[in-house]
Amino acid sequence: MTTDRRPHLLYVVWGFPPCRAGGVYRALATANRFAAQGWRVTVLTAERDTFVRFTGADPSLESRVAEGIEVVRIPFEWPALESDLHRWSRFRVEQPRVWRKLRAWRDQRTFPEVGYGPWKKPLVAAAERIHRADPVDLVVATANPNVVFAAAGHLHRKFGVPYVMDYRDAWLLDVFTGGRLHAPRSRAARAERELMASASEVWFVNDPIREWHRALYPATAARMHTVANGFDADLVPDAPADRAPGEPGGELRFGYLGTVTPRVPLAEFLAGWKRARELSPSVAASSAHIHGYLGYYAQPRPEMLAAIAAAGDDAVSYDGPVGKGDVAKVYDGLDVQLLILAAGRYVTSGKVFEYLATGLPVVSVHHPDNAAGDVLRGHPLWFPAADLSPDGIAAALVAAAEAVATAGPELRQQARDFGARYRRDLQLDPRIDALTELVRKVTP
């Protein structure tokens, strides 16, 4: 048993470096910030091969894990995404539809979450081993998947360890439609209700999601907090306020950086871009670059690749994934940022904060009700599309192109100052301070 008297955090998360999924940046920053604030941190996560084989990996992220953080990796099986036919059973080969139905049923026997439910048993066992070897003062479990909450609940029930539920999205709320994903009497709803009742804190990425849950769980409302994603200060792109403006009508680089999911209005953007080139000589002389993964997994979705390739004559290109260490370089090469997001009152995206840090113009290509608008409102170089029609998107693109040529150092500095409030540590520190005080009160 360690003699180190610093409080011990067990951080339970499925997607940790080298995972390249969007939520990994929040996970990495949270673990690092607890360590910087004087905590000993143990991360419980999946094996590296999970991400290399299924989601795609960004090895550059591993070097950003703070020194001293212990990372405990346990196996995670994902049969539904297994593409190696040699690993398929004969039954699956001969009856794939029946196999999928049976697998979904099996997945939810121990925990009500398709694909992830079977991870509960090894996850809980690993969490208990860690606690017995080196007592844990606090658990922070970061979803999704929501099965990570099971480890937190187990240590609380058996050993009285306080825990935080950190949501990137939501368990019961469909953040895109605003409807419910699970009925009130479902196993998922019952499990969340029980976990919510005992949690020391519950974190959400934006106010709309938090308010939805406050209405659903009024007894827990006071313990619910908004912890926005923010941006990482050490990765702020070098976009100085006195950056030279573009030439009127000159070539500009418009760029999107992030995962393009099936819900992202890629086709609408491409139509709006084509229309903007018809309306503006400046846009017609410019190019649009899509950086990131096409889809959730390692292999790009073919229909997305085809759509971008078809827009090649309009100077649109797919430039592939970007390692975290190269993000600043990408932003430094842009004149205008493209924030292309799915619809949904509860959708923010972590990228919006990174975009804000640059001080560059931002063109929003998403539904006006998207929660990202709440973050961007007041930004001096924000150009939201009025709607997702070709003309609505084109108008925003043309306005941003004109702004590049006219925005002087003062306006660019105002834009950077606007974004500075969303630095990641400013979002996390108030909660870490409160939790440090909580642990001091309950630890003998």
N, C-alpha and C positions, 0 to 999 in steps of 0.2 A: 504493500500500500504506500502511496506517495506521501512524502512529508511536505509537499508544496501546498501552502495554505490558500492559494488563489482559488476562487470558486471554479467549479468544474462544470462545463456545459457539454451536454450531449446534443449534437446537432444531427437530426435524422432527416435525410433527404435522398430521394432516388437519383436525381440528376446532378451530379457533382463532376468537376473536371476529371477526365477530358470530355465529358458530355458536352455537346454543342447546342443543345436545346435552349430556347430563349430564357427559361427560368434559371439556368445555371449561373447567370451573372448576379442575380439576387442572392443565390445560395453562396457563391464564392465571397461576395462582398459582406454578407452577414457573418459568416464564419470568421473572416479576416478582421472584421470590426470588433467582434467580441474579444478576439485575441489581442487586438491593439488596446482595448480598454481594460486589460488586466485579467482576463479569464483564461483558464486552461480549456482548450477546445478539443473534443473528440468528435469526428464526423463519422457517422454510420451511413454507408451508401452501398451501391451496387458495384460489382466487379467491373474493371476497365473494359473487358471484352464485350460487355453488354452494349456499351456505347460504340465501340469500334465496329461491331457487327451490325447493329440495328439502327442507331440514330445518326451515325456519323460522329467523328471525334475531332476536337481541337486541342492537340497536344500542347499548344502554347499556353493554354489556361493553367496547366498543372504547375508551371513555374511561378504562377501568381498566388498559389496557396501559401499563406504566411508560414514562416519558419516556426516550428514548435507545434503546429496543429497535427494531431494524430488522425490519420484516415484509416478507418476499418472498413474493409470491403467484403461483402458476402455475395454468394451466387444469386443470380436472378435468371429465371427461365422465362422465355417469351415464345412459346410454341407457335402462337398465331402468326408471328412474323418470321418464323424459320423458313428460309428459302432453300436450304440444302436438302434436297429430296432424299438423300441417303439417311437423314435423321428422321424422316417421316415413318410412321408405322404403316404396315400394310393396310390396316383398317382406314387410316386417313387417306391413303392413296386411292383406295377403292370407293370410299364413302365420304368425300370431303365435306359435304353439307351437313351430314349427320355428325361428323367429327366436330365441326365448328359449334353446333348446338350443344353437344355434350361437353365440349371444352368450356364454353361460357358458363354452363351449369356448375362444372367442377371448380372453375375459378372462384365462384362466389360462395362456396360451401363454408369457408372459414372467415371470409370478409366480403361484404357486398360490393365488389369492384371487379368488373370483367378485366382480365389480363393481369391484374396485380394482386388479387385476393390471396393466391397461394404464397405470396411473399410474407404474409403476416407471421406465420410460424417461425421461419428462420430469423425474421426481423426482431420479433419479441425476444426470442432466445438470445440473440446477439446483444440486444440492449441490456438484458438482465446480466449477462456475463460481464459486460463492461462495468455495470454498476457495482457488482459484487467485487470486482477487482480493484475498482477505484471509484468510490461513491460519487454519484452525480448529484449536483446541487440544483440543476435546472435542465429541462429538455425543451428544445425548440424543434418542432417538427414542421417541415415545409412541404406543402402539397402544391401541385399534384404529382404523383398519385396520392389519394387520401389514405391509403393503407399505412402511410408513415405515422399517422395519428395513433394507430393501434399501439405502437411502441411507447409513445408518451403516456397513453391511458394506462397501459400495463404497469409501468414504473410508478405511476401515481397511486393506483389501487393497491399495489403490493408493498410499496416502500414509502409512499407519501411524497414523492418527488413532484414539485410543481412543474407545470408545463405551459408552453405557448403554442397555439395553433396559428401557423402562418399560411395564409391562402394567397396563391398567385391568381387563381381564378375563383371558383366556387364549387361546392359539392352538389348542392341542391338547385342552385340558380343557373339557368342557361344565360350566360352573359351576353350572348348574341341576340336572343329573342326576348329576354326578360321573363320567360316562363319557367316553370319548375321542371327539373330533370327527374325527380323522384317524388312519388306520392307521399303525403304526410304520414301514412302508416307503413311505409316501406321499411325494409331493413336499413337502408342507407340513412333514411330520415331518423330512425330510432337511434342509430349509432352516433350520428352527428349531435343529436339532442343530448345524449348522455355525455359525450365529450365536451360539448359547449358548457354544460353545467359545472364541470370541474376545472375548466381551464383558468389559469391565472390571468392570461391575456389572450386575445384573439386579434390577429393582424390582417388587414386587407389593403390592397394596393390603391384603392381610390374610395372617395366618399360615397358614391352611389352604391357600391357593393356593400360597404359597411352599413349604410342606412337600411338596405334591404334586410340584412341579417339582424339589425337592432329591432326591427319591427317583428321579425320572426321569433327572436329570443330576447324578450324584454328583460328577463332576469339577468342576462349576461351583458346587456347593452353597455353598462358602465365600464366593462373590461374590454370593450372592442375599440380598436385604434386603427387609424389610417397610417400605414407606413409605405409611402410611395416608393417606387423603385429607385428613382434618382439616377445620377450618373457618377462614374468613378473618377475622382479628381486626378488620379495619376494617368488617366487615359484621355483627358480632355484634348481634343485636336488643336493644333497650333493654327488658329485662325485669328490673327491679331486685328484689333479694331481699325488699324490703318492699312489693312489689306487693300491693294489697288483695285478700284472698281473695273468692271468690264467695259469694253468699248461698245458704244451704242450700235446695235445690229451685229456685234461680233459673236464669235463662237463661245458658247457656254457649256459647262458640263452639269447636267441635272443627274442626281443620283439617289437611289433607294438602297438602304442597307438593312437587311433583316430577313427573317424567314417569310417566304411567300406561301401562305397556306391557301387551301381551296376557297376560303372565305374572303380572301383579299381581292378587291375589285381590279384584278390585273387587266382583264379585257376592257373594262371601262376606261382605265388609265390609257391604254394603248390607243383607243379611239379618240380620247381627248387630246393626247399628244399629237396625233395625226392632224386633228382639227386646228390645234395651236400652230402647227407649222404652216398651215394654209393662211392663217391670220397674221402671223408675225414673222418678219424677215429675221429677227434675232433668234427666235425659236427654230426657224427653218435652217439656220446656220449652226444649230447646236446639236447636242447628242444626249441621250438618256441611257443611264447605266444601271442595271439591276445587279446588286451584290447580295449574296446570301444563298441559302438553300431553297430549292423549289420543292416544297412539301415538308412533312415532318421528319422524314427519314433520310438515310444516307443517299439513296438513289433519287435523282430529280424526277419529278412527275413529267411524263412525256408530253402531255397536253400543254403544260406551261412552257416547256422548251420550244414546242412547235409554235405557240402563240408569239413568243419573243422573236423567234427566228423569222416568222412571217412579217414582223415589223422592222426587219433589218434595213429595208430600203428607206425607212424613216429615221435612220440613225439610232435605233434602239439595240442595245446589246446586253447579253447575259455575261457577267464578268466572274461568276462563280462565288463560292464561299470565301469568307475573310476571317483569318485568325484574329483573336482578340488583340494580339500585339500589333496587328497591322491596321486596326480600325482608324487610328488617328491619321495614318497616311492616306486612307481612302477619303476621309473628310477633307483633308488638306487639298485634295485634287478636285473638289467640287465647288461649284458656284452657287447651286441651288439644291436644297434637299427635298426629296419626295417622301412624304409620309402617307403611304398607301395602306390603309387599315380596313379591317372588316367592320361592318355595321354593328351597332349595339350600344345602348346607353351605358352599359357597364364595362365597355372595352376601352382601355387606355393605351397599352403597349409600353414596354420599357424603353423602346427606341426614342420615344418623344423627348425624354429627358437628355439623352445623349445629343440629340439634334439641337436642343436648346443651348447646350454648352458651347456650341461652335460659334454662335452669333450670326450664322449664315441664314439667308431667307429659307423659309419652310413653306412648301406647298402642301396643303392637306387634301388628299384624295380619299375622302371617306364621308359617310353620312353626317350631316350637321349635328345630329344628336350624340355622336360618339363622345365618350367621356374625355378623350384626348383634347377636345375643344375647351373643356374646363381648365386644362393645364395651359393651353396656348393663348387663351383669351387675354389680350393686353400686350402680347408680343409685338414689337414695332415692325417686324419683318415677317409677319404671318399672312399667308395668302390662302384662305380656305376656299375650296370649290363650293359654290352655292348649292350644287347638287351633283349627281354622278352622270349627268348627260354629257355628251362630247363638248357642247358649248360651255357648260358650267365648269368643266375641268379646264378647258382651253383658256377661259378668261383668267383663271388663277395662274396658270403657267405663263401667260403673256405678261400679267402684272408683275410676277416675280422676276421675269427677264428684264423688264424695264427698271425694276428696283435695283438690280445688280449694278446698273450703270449710273444710278443716281445716289445710292446710299453712301454717305460719307462716314468718316471715322466716328463722329459723335453718335450717329444712329446705330452703327454696328456695335459700339460700346454699350449703348442702351440695351441692345438685344442680348449681349453677353451678360450684362448685369441682371436682366430679367431671368435668365436661365440659372444664374449662380445659386439661387435659393434652393434649387433641386439637387444640390450635391448630395451624394449618397450618405455620407456620414451625418449630415444635418437631419436626414430622415431617421436614421437608426439610433443616434446617440440618446435622445430623450427616453426611448424605450429601454435601452441597455442600462441607462442610469437608474430607471425605476426598478428594473429587474435585479440589479445589483443590490439595491436597498432591500428588496423583498427577500433575497437570499440571506442577507445579513440578519434579518429579523427572525428567520426560521432556522438558521444554522446555529447550533449550540456553540 
